[in-house]
Amino acid sequence: MLRADDYDLRAITPTVAKILDVIVPFGTEVDPISEVLEGIPSAERLVLVVIDGFGSALWKYVRHAVPTINRIAELRQMEIASVMPSTTYVCISSMLTGTSPNRHGVTNLNDAISAADDPGINTLFDVVKCKGQETLMAVHRKGVAGLPLERLVDQAIVVEEANDDEIY
């Protein structure tokens, strides 16, 4: 496993931007993950799967039950740090903006709703759309209730149940 102790979730933004050959969102605070860029060529499309709450400690505990993730990790994996506090809205906001929680100001769903409506917040989705590419998000309704998804992505798949079968 590659170790990248100097990287946290903010590095997702510039790394994905470089892979997609789009500009890095304004305000991004960190560099892309060079170890990832060395192994992945530029691409027109990219799927970023975020498994909320699935950190390395949990993975070690349930490794026997996740064979697909284990096979993907055998190809290449890198552990990066979370931002703090490591709650869903804080982490996703840092991953989309490349900024720390004290900069994006998101601590809960209401903050995320306000930030999504703020034209001064520049996200990875914004720069992808500026290049003329389309964005898509698949989420559970409970996690995004009230969030203006139409501001963030071109297409949103919002499922009702709190299980992943509908997402698949």
C-alpha contacts under 8 A as a table, 3 or more apart, distances in Angstrom:
res1	aa1	res2	aa2	distance
1	M	76	R	6.97
1	M	77	Q	5.59
1	M	78	M	5.91
1	M	79	E	7.70
2	L	76	R	7.81
2	L	77	Q	6.27
2	L	78	M	4.80
2	L	79	E	6.99
3	R	78	M	5.81
3	R	79	E	5.91
3	R	80	I	7.43
4	A	7	Y	5.62
4	A	78	M	6.76
4	A	79	E	6.39
4	A	80	I	5.81
5	D	8	D	7.87
5	D	79	E	7.88
5	D	80	I	6.38
5	D	81	A	7.05
6	D	80	I	7.78
7	Y	10	R	7.64
7	Y	11	A	6.18
7	Y	33	I	7.24
7	Y	80	I	5.45
7	Y	81	A	6.27
8	D	11	A	5.86
8	D	12	I	7.95
8	D	80	I	5.09
8	D	81	A	4.29
8	D	82	S	5.40
8	D	83	V	6.35
9	L	12	I	5.62
9	L	80	I	6.83
9	L	81	A	6.43
9	L	82	S	5.52
9	L	83	V	6.26
9	L	91	C	6.89
9	L	94	S	6.33
9	L	95	M	5.39
9	L	98	G	7.61
10	R	13	T	6.10
10	R	14	P	7.94
10	R	28	T	7.67
10	R	29	E	7.35
10	R	30	V	6.67
10	R	83	V	7.72
10	R	94	S	5.17
10	R	95	M	5.11
10	R	96	L	7.80
10	R	97	T	7.24
10	R	98	G	4.13
10	R	99	T	5.74
10	R	100	S	6.87
11	A	14	P	5.77
11	A	15	T	6.16
11	A	30	V	5.91
11	A	31	D	6.30
11	A	32	P	5.38
11	A	33	I	6.31
11	A	95	M	7.24
11	A	98	G	6.21
12	I	15	T	5.20
12	I	16	V	5.98
12	I	32	P	7.12
12	I	33	I	7.72
12	I	95	M	5.53
12	I	96	L	7.66
12	I	98	G	6.98
13	T	16	V	5.44
13	T	17	A	6.12
13	T	24	V	7.23
13	T	25	P	7.66
13	T	28	T	7.50
13	T	32	P	7.50
13	T	95	M	5.71
13	T	96	L	5.85
13	T	97	T	6.33
13	T	98	G	5.02
13	T	124	L	6.15
14	P	17	A	4.94
14	P	18	K	6.10
14	P	24	V	5.48
14	P	25	P	7.64
14	P	28	T	7.24
14	P	30	V	7.44
14	P	31	D	6.29
14	P	32	P	4.73
14	P	33	I	7.90
14	P	98	G	6.90
15	T	18	K	5.26
15	T	19	I	6.34
15	T	31	D	7.69
15	T	32	P	4.28
15	T	33	I	5.78
15	T	34	S	7.95
15	T	36	V	7.60
15	T	37	L	7.05
16	V	19	I	5.06
16	V	20	L	6.13
16	V	46	L	8.00
17	A	20	L	5.20
17	A	21	D	5.86
17	A	22	V	5.11
17	A	23	I	6.21
17	A	24	V	5.54
17	A	124	L	7.04
17	A	128	V	7.85
18	K	21	D	4.87
18	K	22	V	6.32
18	K	23	I	7.50
18	K	24	V	7.43
18	K	32	P	7.54
18	K	37	L	7.77
18	K	42	S	7.26
19	I	22	V	7.93
19	I	37	L	7.09
19	I	40	I	7.26
19	I	41	P	6.63
19	I	42	S	4.53
19	I	43	A	5.80
20	L	42	S	5.86
20	L	43	A	5.26
20	L	44	E	5.71
20	L	45	R	6.86
20	L	46	L	7.34
20	L	128	V	7.87
21	D	42	S	6.55
21	D	43	A	7.51
21	D	44	E	7.98
22	V	127	V	6.35
22	V	128	V	6.25
22	V	131	K	6.72
23	I	127	V	6.28
24	V	28	T	6.98
24	V	124	L	7.45
24	V	127	V	7.19
25	P	28	T	5.91
25	P	97	T	6.72
25	P	98	G	7.53
25	P	122	N	5.68
25	P	123	T	5.87
25	P	124	L	6.08
25	P	126	D	7.79
25	P	127	V	6.27
26	F	122	N	6.14
27	G	97	T	7.64
27	G	98	G	7.31
27	G	99	T	6.82
27	G	122	N	7.68
28	T	97	T	6.37
28	T	98	G	4.44
28	T	99	T	5.40
29	E	98	G	5.99
29	E	99	T	5.51
29	E	100	S	7.62
30	V	98	G	6.97
30	V	99	T	7.92
32	P	37	L	7.78
33	I	36	V	5.50
33	I	37	L	6.49
34	S	37	L	5.00
34	S	38	E	6.14
35	E	38	E	5.32
35	E	39	G	6.88
36	V	39	G	5.44
36	V	40	I	6.34
37	L	40	I	5.24
37	L	41	P	7.01
38	E	41	P	7.60
43	A	46	L	6.82
51	I	54	F	5.64
52	D	88	T	6.76
53	G	88	T	7.68
54	F	58	L	6.01
54	F	59	W	6.56
55	G	58	L	5.50
55	G	59	W	6.21
56	S	59	W	4.90
56	S	60	K	6.15
56	S	79	E	7.71
57	A	60	K	5.37
57	A	61	Y	6.62
58	L	61	Y	5.09
58	L	62	V	6.28
59	W	62	V	5.19
59	W	63	R	5.33
60	K	63	R	5.32
61	Y	64	H	7.99
62	V	65	A	5.45
62	V	66	V	6.83
63	R	66	V	5.52
63	R	67	P	7.30
63	R	70	N	7.13
64	H	67	P	6.81
66	V	69	I	5.59
66	V	70	N	6.33
67	P	70	N	4.95
67	P	71	R	6.16
68	T	71	R	5.13
68	T	72	I	6.31
69	I	72	I	5.13
69	I	73	A	6.11
70	N	73	A	5.03
70	N	74	E	6.28
71	R	74	E	5.11
71	R	75	L	6.92
72	I	75	L	5.45
72	I	76	R	6.89
72	I	77	Q	7.83
73	A	76	R	5.14
73	A	77	Q	5.01
74	E	77	Q	7.21
82	S	86	S	6.09
82	S	91	C	7.02
83	V	86	S	5.69
83	V	90	V	7.60
83	V	91	C	6.18
83	V	94	S	7.52
83	V	100	S	7.13
83	V	101	P	7.44
84	M	87	T	7.62
84	M	90	V	7.62
84	M	91	C	7.81
84	M	101	P	7.37
85	P	90	V	6.88
85	P	91	C	7.94
86	S	90	V	6.59
86	S	91	C	6.01
87	T	90	V	5.47
87	T	91	C	6.03
87	T	107	T	7.90
88	T	91	C	5.36
88	T	92	I	6.02
89	Y	92	I	5.28
89	Y	93	S	5.93
89	Y	106	V	6.62
89	Y	107	T	6.35
89	Y	108	N	5.67
89	Y	109	L	6.41
89	Y	112	A	6.73
90	V	93	S	5.26
90	V	94	S	6.30
90	V	101	P	6.21
90	V	106	V	5.54
90	V	107	T	5.45
90	V	108	N	7.09
91	C	94	S	5.14
91	C	95	M	6.15
92	I	95	M	4.96
92	I	96	L	6.15
93	S	96	L	5.19
93	S	97	T	6.04
93	S	98	G	7.98
93	S	99	T	7.88
93	S	101	P	7.74
93	S	104	H	7.14
93	S	106	V	6.80
93	S	112	A	7.53
94	S	97	T	5.26
94	S	98	G	5.19
94	S	99	T	5.16
94	S	100	S	5.81
94	S	101	P	6.58
94	S	104	H	7.38
95	M	98	G	5.60
95	M	99	T	7.72
96	L	123	T	5.18
96	L	124	L	5.24
96	L	125	F	7.34
97	T	104	H	7.63
97	T	121	I	7.59
97	T	122	N	6.28
97	T	123	T	4.61
97	T	124	L	6.22
98	G	123	T	7.91
99	T	103	R	6.07
99	T	104	H	6.26
100	S	103	R	5.32
100	S	104	H	6.39
101	P	104	H	5.27
101	P	105	G	5.39
101	P	106	V	6.23
101	P	107	T	7.51
102	N	105	G	5.27
102	N	106	V	7.98
104	H	115	A	7.54
104	H	121	I	7.65
105	G	111	D	7.07
105	G	115	A	7.90
106	V	109	L	7.78
106	V	111	D	4.87
106	V	112	A	5.52
106	V	115	A	7.22
107	T	111	D	6.10
107	T	112	A	7.53
108	N	111	D	5.36
108	N	112	A	6.31
109	L	112	A	4.91
109	L	113	I	6.18
109	L	144	V	7.48
109	L	147	L	7.68
110	N	113	I	5.08
110	N	114	S	6.36
111	D	114	S	5.11
111	D	115	A	6.07
112	A	115	A	5.01
112	A	116	A	6.02
112	A	147	L	7.12
113	I	116	A	5.21
113	I	117	D	6.54
113	I	146	G	6.77
113	I	147	L	4.93
113	I	148	P	6.72
114	S	117	D	5.31
114	S	118	D	6.37
115	A	118	D	5.00
115	A	121	I	6.56
116	A	119	P	7.80
116	A	121	I	7.23
116	A	147	L	7.33
116	A	148	P	6.71
116	A	151	R	6.91
116	A	152	L	6.95
117	D	148	P	7.36
117	D	151	R	7.28
118	D	121	I	5.64
119	P	122	N	7.37
122	N	126	D	6.24
122	N	127	V	7.70
123	T	126	D	5.12
123	T	127	V	6.71
124	L	127	V	5.40
124	L	128	V	6.27
125	F	128	V	5.20
125	F	129	K	6.14
125	F	135	T	6.48
125	F	152	L	6.27
125	F	153	V	6.41
126	D	129	K	5.21
126	D	130	C	6.14
126	D	152	L	7.16
127	V	130	C	4.94
127	V	131	K	6.48
128	V	131	K	5.39
128	V	132	G	6.87
128	V	133	Q	5.64
128	V	134	E	7.03
128	V	135	T	7.21
129	K	132	G	5.06
129	K	133	Q	5.09
129	K	134	E	5.85
129	K	135	T	6.90
130	C	133	Q	7.31
134	E	153	V	7.72
134	E	154	D	6.01
134	E	155	Q	7.99
135	T	153	V	5.18
135	T	154	D	5.19
135	T	155	Q	6.42
136	L	153	V	5.67
136	L	154	D	5.97
136	L	155	Q	4.75
136	L	156	A	5.63
136	L	157	I	7.60
137	M	153	V	6.74
137	M	155	Q	6.58
137	M	156	A	4.90
137	M	157	I	6.10
138	A	156	A	5.87
138	A	157	I	4.49
138	A	158	V	5.91
138	A	159	V	7.70
138	A	167	I	6.40
139	V	143	G	7.26
139	V	144	V	7.42
139	V	156	A	7.68
139	V	157	I	6.32
139	V	158	V	5.15
139	V	159	V	6.36
139	V	167	I	7.13
140	H	143	G	5.66
140	H	144	V	6.96
140	H	158	V	5.57
140	H	159	V	4.95
140	H	160	E	6.10
140	H	161	E	6.81
140	H	162	A	6.29
140	H	167	I	7.94
141	R	144	V	5.40
141	R	145	A	5.82
141	R	158	V	5.54
141	R	159	V	5.71
141	R	160	E	5.53
141	R	161	E	7.76
142	K	145	A	5.66
142	K	160	E	7.55
142	K	162	A	7.60
144	V	147	L	5.27
148	P	151	R	5.56
148	P	152	L	6.97
149	L	152	L	5.02
149	L	153	V	5.95
149	L	156	A	6.72
150	E	153	V	5.59
150	E	154	D	6.41
150	E	155	Q	7.38
150	E	156	A	7.59
153	V	156	A	6.56
157	I	167	I	7.80
159	V	162	A	8.00
159	V	166	E	6.09
159	V	167	I	6.68
160	E	166	E	7.93
161	E	164	D	7.80
161	E	166	E	7.18
163	N	166	E	7.03
163	N	167	I	7.96
164	D	167	I	5.09
164	D	168	Y	6.39
165	D	168	Y	5.29
